Structures are given as structure tokens and as C-alpha cells.
Amino acid sequence: MARPAGIFDVCYDQDIAIVRTVPQWITLGIFLIFLLLLPQLFPNRYLLNIINTIMIMTISVHGLNILTGFAGQISAGHAAFMGVGAYACASFMTFGGINYWVCIPLSGLTAGLVGILFGLPSLRLKGFYLIMATIAAQFIITAFFLHYKPEIFEGARGMSIKPVQLGNIIFNTQENLYYLIMPIAVIMTCFAQNLVRSRMGRAFVAIRDNDLAAEIMGINLFGYKLRAFFIGCFYAGIAGSLYTAFLRVVRPDQFTLMDSIWLLGIIIIGGMGSILGGILGVIFVRLLDEFVLWLTPSLSTILPADYASRISAAMGLVVFGLVVVLFLILEPRGLAHRWEILKERFRHWPFTYG
């Protein structure tokens, strides 16, 4: 990787470090302080709601990126594993009387174990066939919570929980929820960034690029594929537990196949195989959704009311699909690649070449 002029790596620790220079450390510190003070800088409740949903989805997208972007195991049922984490969290709190803070890792473990179960076919399946297997997981899990034991999972009505509490702090406002979600999102992002740079992360990439060559090099395909499913679904379970605290109700219709497709679209837009790409993708799609919501009412002034209402109902999906197609054609490596190009241009400016 290119370094600014006069910056040299003199040991291996510097070469593999994520944050390498003093300006980078200062920038990181300023960014963390900004995150800490963000609710005071932008006290708008609606804006905080958007930020909280962005951070929850970022955690889930990190898991899908590890599973699909790095390990190459395409999953079209990731939202269902978020549902497993959400229902596990609500069940542990309601029937087990377990503290929410203990339920967070337990929800991740539960979703991870379910992910291993549905990841077993990955040894024999790949590509389109693996997609169909994960779609089956989506429908099986959703139907399970919808129809199995209505006295426990409450069927279509869903499960409700009380507001999460820590001492005298009750997480029932957007500001308080921000301070619940933000630290976990930062920790999970740091873990994901370090994981993909580890031996396991390199094994994931080797399997994604050429699983036959990876096996010849001594990589246990089945073991690493199951690890990828466990870690990816663990992230989804953590996101699901936070989603439970955010909404305080869990229903099967919150984790649909369309949500899983949205998650796949997010990593395409942001950049598959990039932790930064996952973050950029979530922000871009969430802001795009807000833009569509803002734009939709203006259709009623242009088109007849009947047509406007029909078009408005599908506008979000149409715009999202169009954007995904444009990224696949024009920028298949996503926003993360475009950001790297932009950084290099600023780094070498005013010179044409670095």
C-alpha cells in the first residue's frame, strides 16, 4: 500500500498496522470523539433514528461481507439469521429471565449455531445452488417463528420486551439507544477488520478465489466454510438482538426475503470484500431510501392520484434495483474502490501520477 512521502515501514508490525501514522491516529481520535458527542451535536430525534438503524444494519452487513464478500459463500437468507438473534434475545429475556447484556452474545451464538446447520450443504453446493439453499433457510426460519409454538413466539403478533435498562439508565429514547448501539457497532467493526487480516481471513479469501487451489494448499474447506457461516450469522444475531432493543417487538415480517436481498445489494453497492465498503453501502442505501421517501409525495402533483399512489408503493424497490444494476455495470467494486481512487488523487495532487 502506498505511503505518504517520507513514511517508511521499518518492521513487520508497522507493515500490518491498520493505523500507521500520527495524523491517522489523530484523525481516528477526532472521529471517536465525534461519535461520542454526536447526539449532542445533532439532537434531532429522526436523524438519530436513522443513525441507529444504520449502525444496526452495518453490523449485519459486516457478517454478510465476511460470509459472502471474503469467503465467497453467497447467502440470500441473512435477514432470517437476524431474526434468529432477535427471537433468541426476546426468548432469553422473557422466559429465561436473563439480563439483556448477557442475551447479546447468547443471541449471536444461537444465530451462529443455526448458521452452521444451514451451512452444512456448502461443502457440496456453490453458486446458484448455494443461493437456493440459503433461500430455503430464509423460508424455513420465518415459517418456524410464524407457526411453531404460538404460545411462545406469539405468531404474527410477535414477541414484546420491556425497555433495556442499565442501572438507572433506561434505553427508551433514540439518544440512549445510540449509546447502546454505537459502542457495539464500533467493537464489531474493529473485530471484523482484524479478522479479515488474520490467517482465517486469508483462508476465506483463498476459498473465495479458488477453492480447489486452497484445498491443495492444505486449507480445510469444510471447516473454514462452516467458520464463515458461524461468524457471519453471529454478526447477524448480534444485530438482531440490538434490533430487538431498538423496536422492543419482534415479528416474522421484520426479516423477509426482500430484506435479505437488500443486504446483498448493500454489499454490492459498498464493495464486496471490504469492511469500509459495508459501512459506505449501508449509509448510501439508507440515505437513498430517505431521498425516495422525500421525493415520492411530489409525484402526486405531477400524476393522477391513483397512478401516483401505485408508483409510490414501488418507487423504493425500483430505485434500489436500478442503483444496484448501475453499480454492477459501472462500478462493480463498489464505493470502497471509488473512495480509494479518490484518496490517491488527493494524495498525489497536483501531480498526475503517483
N, C-alpha and C positions, 0 to 999 in steps of 0.2 A: 504494500500500500504506500502511496506517495506521502512524503512528509514535507512540511514547510521547510524552506531553505535554512540550513544550519542545524536542523534537528536530525540526530543520528541515534540509532539503537546500538547500544554497547553491550547488551546482554539479552538473553532469551526472554527474561521477564518483561523487559521493555517491548520486545518484539510482539508478544502476545497480549499485551495490556490493551484494554478497551479504551481507557482514558490515559493518554500518553504525555501530554504537555501541561504546563502550568495554566495557560489560557483555557485549556479544555476542562481542567479541574475547577477553575473559577466559573466557567460557563455552567458546569454541572451544579455547582453550589447555588448559583443565582437561580437556576431552573427549579431546584428543590425548594428554595425559599419561596419562589413564585407559586409553586404548588401548595405550599403550606398556607400562604396568605390569600389564595385565590378567592375563597368565599367572602373575604372582607373587601377585596378589590372589585369583585363582581357579585354583589349580594342579590341579584335578580333570581327569583325562585325558578323561573322557567329555564334560564340559562344553566343553573346548577343541575336541574333535572336532566338536561341534555348531556352535560359533562359526566354525570353519574352513569347514565346509560352507555356513554362512550367507553368509560373505563371498565364497566362490566363486560361489554362486548369485546373489548380489547383482550381481556383475559381469555375468553373463549376462543378468539381468533388466534391467539398465540398457540393454544393447544392444537387447533386445526392446522396451523402452519407447521408445527413440529411433525404432525402426523402426515400431512399431505405435501407441504412445501419442502420439507427436508427429507422425510423418509419415503415419500412417493406413494403412500397408501391413501388413495383418494377415498374420502368419506363423504357421503351425501346424507348422513344421518346425525351430524354433530349436534344439532339442536336437541335431539332426543336425549343425548347424554347430559346436556344441560338440565333437561327435565328430570333425569335420574338424580342428579345432585340436588335439585330443588326439592323434589319429593322426599329424598333421603333426609335432608335437613329438617323439613317440616315434620316428618315422622319421628325423627330422633327427639325433637323438641316436644312434640305433642304427646307421644306415647312412652318415650324413654325418660322424659324429664331432664334431658341432657342440656347443659349450657350451650348457648349458641356458638361460643368461641371454640368449643370442642367439636361442635357439629360441622364447622367449616372444613377441617381436614378429613373428618369422617365422611362427609359428603363427597369430597374429592376421591377418597379411597373407594367408596361404593361405586361411583361412576367409572373409576379406573378398572375395577374388577369386572363390571358389566362390559366395559370396552374390550377387555381381554377375551371374554366369552364370544363376543361378536367378531373379534379379530382372528379367531382360530382359522376361519376359511382363508385368511390372507396367504397361508403357505401355498395353497393350490390355486388361488384366484388372483388375478391382477387386472388392471384396466377396467373395461366396461363391466366385467363380471363382478369385480370387487365393488364397483359402484352399486350394482343391483343388490349385492349382499348387504351393504350399509343402508340402502333404501328400505330393505326388508326390516332391518333393525329399527329404523325410524317408525315404521307402522306397527311393529310388534310392541315396542316400548310404549308408544302412545296409546294403543288399544289396551295394553295391560293396565295402565293407570286409569283409563276411562271406564273399563268394565270389571276389573278384578277387585273384589272386596270393597264394594261401595261404602260399607260402614267404616272403612279405614281411609280410603283415598277420596271419598266423597264424590266419585264420578265426575260428571261435567261441572258440578258446582265448585269443585276444588277444595283444597285444604287452606285454612287460615291460621296465622300465627299472631302472637302478640308482638308489639314493637320490641326490637332488640334493646337490651339495657346493659350498661357497664357502670356499676356503682350508681351514682345519681344521674348519669347521663342517659337519656332516652333517645334512641336514634329514630325519631319520628318526623324529622324535618329534613329538607334537602341539604341544609348545611351540615347537620350532624351525620347524615348518611354519607356525605362527601368524605368526612374524616374517618368513616368506617371503610369505605371502598378504596379511597386513594392509596393508603399505605399498602394494602394487599395487592393492588394493581402494580405498584412500583416494585414490590418484592417479587411478584410472579414474573414481571418483565425482566428484572435482573437475572432471575434464575433461568429463564428461557434463553437469554443472551449468552450466559455462560455454558448452558447445557449444549447448545449447538456448536460451541467451540471445543467441546470436550471429545474424548475418544468415542463416546457413544454418538455424539453429533456427527462426527466424521464417518462413523459406520452407517448412520442413517443416510447421509449423502451418497455414500458408495452404493448402498442398496438402491437408492432412487435412480442413480445414473446408470448402473448396470448390475443387476442382482447376481447374474451368473459370474461376472468377474469378482464381485465382492465375496461370493461363496468360495471361489478358488483361492482368494487371499486369506481365507480362514475365518471369515465373518459368519457367525451363526444366523442365517436368515430368519428362521422361525423365532428364535429368541429375541432378536432385535426388532422384528416386526411387532411382536407382542409387547415389547417395551414401548414402542412408538404408540401403539393403541392405548396402553395404560396411561402413559404420560399425557397424550392428547386428551383423553377422556377425563383424566384427573383435573386438568385445567378447566374442562367444561363443567365438571362437578363443582369446582370452586366458584366459577361464575354463576352456576345455578343457585348455590347457597346464598351468594350476595344478592341475586335477583329475588330470592325469597324474602330477604330482609328489606329489599327496596320496595316490593309491591305488597308484602305481607299476605299474599294469597297465591296459591299455585294451582293452575288448571292445565289440563292436557292441551287446550287450544293455544297455549302460550309457546309451545315448542313443536311447530308444524314442519312439514317437509319444505314449505316455502322459506321458513327461517333458515333451514339447513342450506338451501340454495343461495340465500342471501350471504351466508357466511362464506361459501365457496367464492361467490362473486367478489366479496371484500378482499380475499387474499389475492385474487386475480388483479384487481384494481391496485391494491397496495404493492404487490410484488411477492410472488411465491418464493419461499426460501429466504425471507428477510424479516427479522423481528421489527425493524423500523417500518417496513412495508405494511405489516399488520396494523400498526398504530395509525399510519397515514391512511390506510384503506378504511378503517373504521371511522375516522374523522371525516374523510371525504364523503362516504356514503351517508353518514348521519346528517351532515350539512346539506347534501343533495336532497335528502328526504325533507328537511326543513324548507329548502328552496321550493320544492314541488308543492308542499302544503301552502306556502305563501303565494305561489303562482296560480294554483287551482281556482280560487274564488274569482279571479279575473276572467275566467272562461265564461262565466255567466253573463258578462257584459258583452261578449262577442257572439256567443252561440245561443240558440234557444235553450230554455231552462231544461227541457227533457234531455237534449243531447249533452248539455254541459254536465249534468249530474252523472250520466253514464260514463263520459270520458273522464271525469274527475275520479271516479272509483278505480279506474285502471291506470291513471296517469303515473303513479309511483312505480308500478311494475314496468310500464312501457319505458320510462326514462331510465330506470335501473338496467333493464335489458339492453337498451341502446348503448348506454355507457360501457357496459361490460364488453359488448361487441366491438366498440371503438377501441377499447384498450387492447383487446386481443389482436386487433389488426394493426394499430398504430404504435402501441407501447406494450408489447406482451410481457415485458419485465417489470411493469408497474411503476407506481410513483416513486418507489425507493430508488430505482435506476435513474429516473429523471432527476431526483434530488442529488445523487452522486455526480451526475453530469453538471448540474448547476453549481455544486461546490467546487468542482475542478475549474470551472470557468472563472469563478470569483477568485480562486486561489492563484491562478496564473495571469489574471488580468494585470496590465493591459496587453500581455503577450498572447499571441495566437496559439502557441504550442507550449506545453509544459516541459 
